[in-house]
Amino acid sequence: MKDHLTGIPDMHLKAIKEELACTTMGNKEEVGFTLRRFQEYTGADELMIDARIAVA
């Protein structure tokens, strides 16, 4: 399986990870926005996102 995070600059990865960590405790709208942003950066589908959150 291709790693969709490959090629993303470290500063963007750090920002995405921090934002995901901060907003997972937010309301449904905030979490949805962050996940959509994550998908835009990585091309990940929902199953991949679920797996990454589960191991984080």
Secondary structure, 3 states (H helix, E strand, C coil): CCCCCCCCCHHHHHHHHHHHHHHCCCCHHHHHHHHHHHHHHHCCCHHHHHHHHHHC
